[in-house]
Amino acid sequence: MTVKVPASGGASGSPRRITISTVMESADCGTDIDAEAPPAGRVADVTDQAARQGRKHS
């Protein structure tokens, strides 16, 4: 998901504040599955990148 924050909030030129909510529904919790993690080369930890992006827009 990509969220583009407006550059300014109007006449005052101050940034707008936005709030995003995500709702996830879970079903069949506790059901046994047979799944394997993807190879290390196909995953990435983007926690720091997301935090930096959030600070840019706050």
N, C-alpha and C positions, 0 to 999 in steps of 0.2 A: 504494500500500500504506500502510496506517495501522497503527502499532504503539502500543498503549496500555501504558504502564509502570505497574505497581502503585504506589500512593502510598507504601506502606511494606513493609518486608521481614519483618514479624512483630513479636514482642514487643519487640525492640530499637528498632523504629521507624525503622531505617536503610533507605534505598532498596535495592531489589534490583538486582542487576546482570544484564542480559540480553545475549545475543549473538545476532545475526542473520546468517545466511549466505545468500547468493544464488548459485545455480548457473545458468549460462547455457550452453547448447549451441549451437554454430554449425555450420551445414552449408552446403555449396555455396559456401565462401569463394572469392572470386575470380570468381564468376559475374557477368557484366555485367548491370546493371539500368538501367532508365530511371525515375528518381525525382526529384521536385522537392521542395525544402524548403517547409514551410508558410509562409504569410505572417507577417511579423514580429509582427503583432497577435495571432497565435494561439499564440505560444510565450513562455516565460518562463524565466529563469535562477533557479532556486530553491536554488542552492548555499548562499548566505548564510542563507536561511531554514532549511534542513536543519541547518546547523551550529549555529544558535541553538537549535533544538529539541533537538539532541543535548546541548548544554551545560546546558539546563534539567533534563534527566533524568540527568545524570551526577554 
